[in-house]
Amino acid sequence: MNPQVYDLIGIGIGPFNLGLAALSAPMEGLNALFLDQSPSFDWHPGLMLDDATLQVPFMADLVTMANPASPYSLLNYLKQNNRIYKFYIRESFFVYRREYNQYCQWVVEQLDNCRFGQRVIQIDYEGGIYQVTAEDIASGAISCFRCRKLVLGTGTQPYLPEVLQHALPDRLIHTADYLHRKEEVLQQRSVTLVGSGQSAAEIFRDLLPETRKGMKLNWITRSGRFFPLENHAKLTLEMTSPDYVDYFYALPEAVRKNLLATQQSLYKGINYDLINEIYNSMYAIELADGKVNASLRCNSNLQAIHAGDDGRHVLHFHQEEQGVSFEVSSDYVIMATGYKYREPGFLRNIQDRIKRNPDGSYAVHRNYSIDQDASGIYVQNAELHTHGFVSPDLGMGAYRNAFILNEVMDKEIYKVEQKIAFQQFEAGAAVLQPA
């Protein structure tokens, strides 16, 4: 066992915990370690389309919103790699997803507190110390690390609904695997894309030229429309702020749950420009060819899927507004059904330390901790139900990390903004009571 006791161990090295690693690296008096089972950092490689961009401005990098002077900023990465003038001339707030991934990999190279290829298999707790047991993926060697605080950043996982249990597994993928299977997809006569959101739109745009070569392309979603991400109105953007996190957290649980159901366009929509590009592309194809070999349908909920007699998928949908059912036959299916948080199994031995809601979800404290003492186990992007739709937002990652580090150190290391919005979300001091 390693006798060293770290102040903090982060488990999982996605953008959020990588940002935490970068912000903690220069801090005096904090000894932190970050572990991840992947062999290296590679963010959503199955969706690394050449023209795909982030949906947040470039300032939403790993560190800038917490520490603009950090050497681990995107602008410093561009400067060190002789790209800052090209970035400047490009005149876009939105970084290509591939460039963001390369930036994160560059930050990893600068840090000595990140270890990849380490799969955490168990955590124990005794005498105020957490013991983290990890297996080296390459060698199988077991290591034990000790720490006083934990930050869980294992992220969300691709979600596939139960109705797919009778589907053909070799002809159905989640959008997360699109580029890994693209050559296979291109060989199909017909492809159906189920679900909406940014990833679905990017894949539809990528496959649309194939319709001119004979591919039949379907895009079907249960959403009422192909709605854009509501990120252009600045007063709406004020909801991605510390002010709104405070407001949302203070609401009753039932109100938060109902509110989240109405806010999907704030964090699950499609870039406005991408929607327009798709429409313009279909317009141009129809003008040239006389038709577009693509079908788009909304309000259609997938009820079941099975293999037909011809070896193709048969998808059963219900049109919710009309109340009628219909079928679609397709060689291949791509599910754009998003991601969900999956609680890691290595928490099984410390369940008694985790505070939960009646439904079993984490009872996340305002400071992002989930332990009974509100000071030992923190979470990244597992607090949608308590802190609101900004939880998966890259732009709020640095804020959350600054908040967590200040809590861990019990003093202000990084300035955490308050009351930045022009608008006031709460009723205010003078509240009229109901009669």
C-alpha positions as CSV (number, residue, x, y, z in Angstrom):
1,M,0.0,0.0,0.0
2,N,1.2,3.5,-0.8
3,P,1.7,5.2,2.6
4,Q,1.1,8.6,1.1
5,V,-2.2,10.3,1.9
6,Y,-3.5,12.6,-0.9
7,D,-5.7,15.5,0.0
8,L,-7.9,14.7,-3.0
9,I,-8.3,11.8,-5.5
10,G,-10.4,12.4,-8.6
11,I,-11.8,9.3,-10.3
12,G,-12.4,9.7,-14.0
13,I,-10.6,12.1,-16.3
14,G,-13.1,13.7,-18.6
15,P,-13.1,17.5,-19.2
16,F,-14.5,18.3,-15.8
17,N,-12.0,16.4,-13.7
18,L,-9.2,17.3,-16.1
19,G,-10.1,21.0,-15.4
20,L,-10.0,20.2,-11.7
21,A,-6.5,18.6,-12.2
22,A,-5.3,21.7,-14.1
23,L,-6.7,24.1,-11.4
24,S,-5.3,22.1,-8.5
25,A,-1.8,21.6,-10.1
26,P,-0.3,25.0,-9.1
27,M,-2.0,25.1,-5.7
28,E,0.3,25.1,-2.7
29,G,-0.8,22.8,0.2
30,L,-2.9,20.5,-2.0
31,N,-1.7,17.1,-3.1
32,A,-4.1,15.7,-5.7
33,L,-4.2,12.6,-7.9
34,F,-6.5,11.7,-10.8
35,L,-7.2,8.2,-12.1
36,D,-8.9,7.0,-15.3
37,Q,-9.2,3.5,-16.8
38,S,-8.8,4.7,-20.4
39,P,-5.3,4.4,-21.9
40,S,-5.2,8.1,-22.7
41,F,-7.5,11.1,-23.0
42,D,-9.8,11.0,-26.0
43,W,-13.1,12.8,-25.8
44,H,-16.0,11.3,-27.7
45,P,-13.8,9.9,-30.5
46,G,-16.9,8.3,-32.2
47,L,-18.3,11.8,-32.9
48,M,-15.1,13.6,-33.9
49,L,-16.6,14.8,-37.2
50,D,-14.3,17.3,-39.0
51,D,-16.8,20.2,-39.0
52,A,-18.3,19.6,-35.5
53,T,-17.9,22.4,-33.0
54,L,-18.6,22.9,-29.3
55,Q,-21.9,24.5,-28.4
56,V,-20.2,26.9,-26.0
57,P,-17.7,29.7,-26.6
58,F,-14.0,29.1,-26.4
59,M,-13.7,30.7,-23.0
60,A,-15.5,27.6,-21.7
61,D,-12.2,25.8,-21.7
62,L,-10.8,23.8,-18.7
63,V,-9.7,26.8,-16.6
64,T,-10.4,30.3,-17.9
65,M,-13.6,31.1,-16.2
66,A,-12.0,30.2,-12.8
67,N,-8.5,31.5,-13.6
68,P,-7.9,33.5,-16.8
69,A,-4.2,33.7,-16.0
70,S,-3.8,29.9,-16.0
71,P,-1.1,28.4,-18.2
72,Y,-3.6,25.6,-19.1
73,S,-6.0,27.9,-21.0
74,L,-7.1,27.3,-24.6
75,L,-5.5,30.5,-25.7
76,N,-2.1,29.5,-24.2
77,Y,-2.4,26.1,-26.0
78,L,-3.0,28.0,-29.3
79,K,-0.1,30.3,-28.5
80,Q,2.3,27.5,-27.7
81,N,1.3,25.6,-30.9
82,N,1.6,28.6,-33.2
83,R,-2.2,28.7,-33.9
84,I,-3.4,31.8,-32.0
85,Y,-3.3,34.1,-35.1
86,K,-5.1,31.5,-37.2
87,F,-7.7,31.2,-34.5
88,Y,-8.0,35.0,-34.3
89,I,-8.5,35.3,-38.1
90,R,-11.1,32.6,-38.1
91,E,-13.3,34.9,-36.0
92,S,-15.4,32.3,-34.4
93,F,-16.3,31.9,-30.7
94,F,-16.9,28.1,-31.2
95,V,-13.9,25.7,-31.2
96,Y,-13.9,22.6,-33.4
97,R,-14.5,19.6,-31.3
98,R,-11.3,18.0,-32.7
99,E,-9.3,21.1,-31.6
100,Y,-10.9,21.0,-28.1
101,N,-9.9,17.3,-27.8
102,Q,-6.3,18.1,-28.9
103,Y,-6.2,21.0,-26.4
104,C,-7.3,18.7,-23.6
105,Q,-4.6,16.1,-24.6
106,W,-2.0,19.0,-24.5
107,V,-3.1,19.9,-21.0
108,V,-2.7,16.2,-19.9
109,E,0.9,16.3,-21.2
110,Q,1.6,19.3,-19.0
111,L,0.3,17.7,-15.8
112,D,1.9,15.1,-13.5
113,N,-1.2,14.4,-11.4
114,C,-3.1,12.4,-14.0
115,R,-2.7,8.6,-14.4
116,F,-4.4,6.7,-17.2
117,G,-4.9,3.0,-17.5
118,Q,-6.0,2.7,-13.9
119,R,-9.4,1.1,-13.3
120,V,-10.7,1.8,-9.8
121,I,-12.3,-1.4,-8.5
122,Q,-13.0,-0.6,-4.9
123,I,-13.1,2.2,-2.3
124,D,-13.0,1.6,1.5
125,Y,-13.2,4.1,4.3
126,E,-11.6,4.0,7.8
127,G,-10.5,6.5,10.3
128,G,-11.3,9.5,8.1
129,I,-9.3,8.1,5.1
130,Y,-10.5,6.7,1.8
131,Q,-8.6,3.8,0.4
132,V,-8.9,3.6,-3.4
133,T,-7.9,0.3,-5.0
134,A,-7.1,0.4,-8.7
135,E,-6.0,-2.2,-11.3
136,D,-3.5,-1.4,-13.9
137,I,-5.3,-2.2,-17.2
138,A,-2.1,-3.2,-19.0
139,S,-0.3,-5.3,-16.3
140,G,-3.1,-6.3,-14.0
141,A,-1.1,-5.0,-11.0
142,I,-3.1,-3.7,-8.1
143,S,-2.3,-0.4,-6.4
144,C,-3.9,1.2,-3.3
145,F,-4.1,5.0,-2.9
146,R,-5.2,6.8,0.2
147,C,-6.9,10.2,0.4
148,R,-9.1,12.5,2.5
149,K,-11.4,13.7,-0.3
150,L,-12.9,12.1,-3.4
151,V,-14.2,13.7,-6.6
152,L,-16.3,11.4,-8.8
153,G,-16.0,12.4,-12.5
154,T,-16.8,9.1,-14.2
155,G,-19.2,10.9,-16.4
156,T,-22.3,9.8,-18.3
157,Q,-22.7,6.7,-20.5
158,P,-24.5,6.1,-23.8
159,Y,-28.1,5.2,-23.2
160,L,-30.1,2.7,-25.2
161,P,-33.8,2.1,-24.3
162,E,-35.1,-1.4,-23.4
163,V,-37.2,-1.6,-26.6
164,L,-34.1,-2.5,-28.4
165,Q,-33.8,-5.9,-26.8
166,H,-35.0,-7.7,-30.0
167,A,-33.0,-5.6,-32.4
168,L,-30.1,-6.9,-34.6
169,P,-27.1,-5.9,-32.5
170,D,-24.7,-6.0,-35.5
171,R,-26.9,-3.4,-37.3
172,L,-27.6,-1.0,-34.5
173,I,-25.3,1.5,-32.8
174,H,-25.5,4.5,-30.5
175,T,-24.3,7.8,-32.0
176,A,-21.2,7.6,-29.7
177,D,-19.9,4.8,-32.0
178,Y,-20.8,6.5,-35.3
179,L,-17.3,7.1,-36.7
180,H,-16.0,3.7,-35.5
181,R,-18.7,2.1,-37.7
182,K,-19.2,4.7,-40.4
183,E,-17.7,2.5,-43.2
184,E,-20.2,-0.1,-42.3
185,V,-23.0,2.4,-42.2
186,L,-22.1,3.7,-45.7
187,Q,-22.7,0.2,-47.2
188,Q,-26.4,0.2,-46.2
189,R,-29.3,0.8,-48.5
190,S,-31.3,2.5,-45.8
191,V,-30.5,4.0,-42.4
192,T,-32.8,5.3,-39.7
193,L,-31.7,7.8,-37.2
194,V,-33.8,7.8,-34.0
195,G,-33.8,10.7,-31.6
196,S,-32.8,14.3,-31.9
197,G,-30.3,16.8,-30.5
198,Q,-26.9,17.9,-31.7
199,S,-25.3,14.5,-32.3
200,A,-28.3,13.3,-34.4
201,A,-28.2,16.5,-36.5
202,E,-24.4,16.2,-37.1
203,I,-24.8,12.6,-38.3
204,F,-27.8,13.5,-40.4
205,R,-25.8,16.2,-42.1
206,D,-22.8,13.8,-42.6
207,L,-25.0,11.2,-44.2
208,L,-27.2,13.5,-46.3
209,P,-24.8,13.4,-49.3
210,E,-25.2,9.6,-49.4
211,T,-28.9,10.0,-50.3
212,R,-27.7,11.2,-53.7
213,K,-26.0,7.8,-54.1
214,G,-29.1,5.8,-53.3
215,M,-29.2,5.6,-49.5
216,K,-32.7,6.1,-48.0
217,L,-32.2,8.2,-44.8
218,N,-34.8,8.5,-42.1
219,W,-34.7,10.9,-39.1
220,I,-37.4,10.2,-36.6
221,T,-37.8,11.8,-33.1
222,R,-40.4,11.7,-30.4
223,S,-39.8,15.5,-29.8
224,G,-42.4,17.8,-31.0
225,R,-40.0,19.5,-33.4
226,F,-36.3,19.7,-34.4
227,F,-35.8,22.4,-31.9
228,P,-32.7,24.7,-31.8
229,L,-30.5,25.1,-28.7
230,E,-31.7,28.3,-27.1
231,N,-28.3,29.9,-26.8
232,H,-28.6,33.1,-28.7
233,A,-30.8,35.2,-26.3
234,K,-28.5,36.8,-23.8
235,L,-31.1,37.1,-21.0
236,T,-31.7,33.3,-21.5
237,L,-27.9,32.7,-21.3
238,E,-27.9,34.4,-17.9
239,M,-29.5,31.1,-16.7
240,T,-26.0,29.5,-17.2
241,S,-24.8,31.4,-14.1
242,P,-24.1,30.9,-10.4
243,D,-27.2,33.0,-9.8
244,Y,-29.5,30.4,-11.4
245,V,-27.7,27.5,-9.8
246,D,-28.5,29.0,-6.4
247,Y,-32.1,29.7,-7.4
248,F,-32.7,26.2,-8.9
249,Y,-31.1,24.5,-5.9
250,A,-33.4,26.3,-3.4
251,L,-36.6,25.1,-5.2
252,P,-38.6,22.2,-3.9
253,E,-37.7,18.8,-5.4
254,A,-41.0,18.4,-7.3
255,V,-40.7,21.9,-8.8
256,R,-37.1,21.2,-9.9
257,K,-38.2,17.9,-11.6
258,N,-41.0,19.5,-13.5
259,L,-38.9,22.5,-14.5
260,L,-36.1,20.3,-16.0
261,A,-38.7,18.6,-18.2
262,T,-39.5,22.0,-19.8
263,Q,-35.9,23.1,-20.3
264,Q,-34.5,20.7,-22.8
265,S,-34.1,23.4,-25.5
266,L,-31.6,25.0,-23.1
267,Y,-29.1,22.1,-23.1
268,K,-30.3,19.4,-25.6
269,G,-31.1,21.3,-28.7
270,I,-29.4,21.7,-32.1
271,N,-27.2,24.6,-33.1
272,Y,-29.4,27.1,-34.9
273,D,-26.9,27.4,-37.8
274,L,-26.7,23.6,-38.2
275,I,-30.5,23.3,-38.6
276,N,-30.4,26.0,-41.3
277,E,-27.5,24.3,-43.0
278,I,-29.4,21.0,-43.1
279,Y,-32.5,22.7,-44.6
280,N,-30.4,24.5,-47.2
281,S,-28.6,21.3,-48.2
282,M,-31.9,19.5,-48.7
283,Y,-33.2,22.4,-50.7
284,A,-30.2,22.3,-52.9
285,I,-30.4,18.6,-53.4
286,E,-34.1,18.8,-54.4
287,L,-33.3,21.6,-56.8
288,A,-30.6,19.5,-58.5
289,D,-32.2,16.0,-58.3
290,G,-35.9,16.7,-58.2
291,K,-36.2,15.0,-54.8
292,V,-34.5,14.3,-51.5
293,N,-34.2,10.6,-50.5
294,A,-34.7,11.5,-46.8
295,S,-37.6,11.5,-44.4
296,L,-37.9,13.6,-41.2
297,R,-40.7,12.9,-38.7
298,C,-41.4,14.4,-35.3
299,N,-43.9,13.4,-32.5
300,S,-43.0,9.7,-33.2
301,N,-42.2,7.5,-30.2
302,L,-40.4,4.3,-30.8
303,Q,-42.4,1.5,-29.3
304,A,-40.6,-1.7,-30.5
305,I,-38.1,-3.0,-32.9
306,H,-37.4,-6.4,-34.3
307,A,-35.8,-8.2,-37.2
308,G,-38.1,-8.7,-40.2
309,D,-38.2,-11.7,-42.5
310,D,-35.9,-10.0,-45.0
311,G,-33.2,-9.4,-42.3
312,R,-33.9,-5.7,-42.0
313,H,-35.1,-3.9,-38.9
314,V,-38.8,-3.2,-38.5
315,L,-39.3,-0.2,-36.2
316,H,-42.7,0.4,-34.7
317,F,-43.6,4.1,-33.9
318,H,-46.6,5.8,-32.4
319,Q,-47.4,9.3,-33.7
320,E,-48.3,11.0,-30.4
321,E,-50.4,13.9,-31.7
322,Q,-52.4,11.9,-34.2
323,G,-52.6,8.8,-31.9
324,V,-51.7,6.4,-34.8
325,S,-49.0,3.8,-35.3
326,F,-46.7,3.2,-38.2
327,E,-43.8,1.1,-39.2
328,V,-40.4,1.8,-40.8
329,S,-38.2,-0.8,-42.4
330,S,-34.5,-0.1,-42.3
331,D,-31.2,-1.9,-42.9
332,Y,-29.4,0.0,-40.1
333,V,-30.4,2.0,-37.1
334,I,-28.5,4.7,-35.3
335,M,-29.8,5.6,-31.8
336,A,-29.4,9.3,-30.8
337,T,-30.8,8.6,-27.3
338,G,-28.3,10.6,-25.3
339,Y,-26.4,9.8,-22.2
340,K,-27.3,9.0,-18.6
341,Y,-25.3,8.9,-15.4
342,R,-24.5,5.4,-14.2
343,E,-23.4,5.0,-10.6
344,P,-20.0,3.3,-10.5
345,G,-19.8,-0.1,-8.8
346,F,-16.7,0.8,-6.8
347,L,-18.9,2.8,-4.4
348,R,-20.5,-0.4,-2.9
349,N,-18.3,-0.5,0.2
350,I,-19.0,3.2,1.1
351,Q,-22.7,3.3,0.6
352,D,-23.3,4.2,4.2
353,R,-21.4,7.4,3.6
354,I,-23.6,8.6,0.7
355,K,-26.6,10.7,1.4
356,R,-29.6,9.8,-0.9
357,N,-33.1,11.0,-1.8
358,P,-36.1,8.7,-1.4
359,D,-35.8,7.6,-5.0
360,G,-32.2,6.5,-4.5
361,S,-30.5,9.4,-6.3
362,Y,-27.7,11.3,-4.7
363,A,-28.8,14.0,-2.3
364,V,-26.3,16.5,-3.6
365,H,-25.4,19.4,-1.3
366,R,-25.1,22.9,-2.7
367,N,-21.3,22.4,-2.5
368,Y,-21.5,19.4,-4.9
369,S,-20.8,16.9,-2.1
370,I,-22.9,13.7,-1.6
371,D,-21.5,12.4,1.7
372,Q,-23.4,12.6,5.0
373,D,-20.9,15.1,6.3
374,A,-21.1,17.3,3.1
375,S,-17.3,17.5,2.9
376,G,-15.8,14.3,1.7
377,I,-17.2,13.0,-1.7
378,Y,-17.9,15.5,-4.5
379,V,-19.5,14.8,-7.9
380,Q,-19.1,16.2,-11.4
381,N,-22.1,16.2,-13.7
382,A,-24.2,13.9,-11.5
383,E,-26.3,16.7,-10.0
384,L,-28.7,17.6,-12.8
385,H,-31.6,17.0,-10.5
386,T,-30.4,19.3,-7.8
387,H,-28.3,22.0,-9.6
388,G,-30.1,22.2,-12.9
389,F,-29.5,22.0,-16.6
390,V,-26.1,23.7,-16.3
391,S,-24.6,20.5,-14.8
392,P,-23.3,19.1,-18.1
393,D,-22.4,22.6,-19.5
394,L,-18.7,22.9,-20.2
395,G,-19.0,26.6,-19.5
396,M,-19.9,25.9,-15.9
397,G,-17.2,23.3,-15.3
398,A,-14.6,25.8,-14.1
399,Y,-17.1,27.4,-11.8
400,R,-17.9,24.1,-10.2
401,N,-14.2,23.1,-9.9
402,A,-13.4,26.5,-8.2
403,F,-16.3,25.9,-5.8
404,I,-15.1,22.4,-5.0
405,L,-11.4,23.4,-4.5
406,N,-12.4,26.3,-2.2
407,E,-14.5,23.8,-0.2
408,V,-11.7,21.3,0.0
409,M,-9.2,23.9,1.1
410,D,-11.8,25.7,3.4
411,K,-10.8,29.1,2.0
412,E,-11.1,31.0,-1.2
413,I,-8.4,29.9,-3.6
414,Y,-10.3,30.9,-6.7
415,K,-12.8,33.7,-6.9
416,V,-16.3,32.3,-7.2
417,E,-18.7,34.9,-8.7
418,Q,-22.1,35.7,-7.3
419,K,-25.0,37.8,-8.5
420,I,-23.7,38.3,-12.1
421,A,-27.1,38.4,-13.8
422,F,-29.0,41.6,-14.6
423,Q,-32.2,39.7,-13.9
424,Q,-33.4,38.4,-10.5
425,F,-34.7,34.8,-10.5
426,E,-36.1,34.7,-7.1
427,A,-39.1,36.8,-5.9
428,G,-37.0,38.9,-3.6
429,A,-37.2,40.0,0.0
430,A,-40.8,41.3,0.0
431,V,-42.8,38.2,-0.8
432,L,-46.6,38.3,-0.8
433,Q,-47.9,35.3,1.1
434,P,-51.0,33.5,-0.3
435,A,-54.3,34.5,1.3
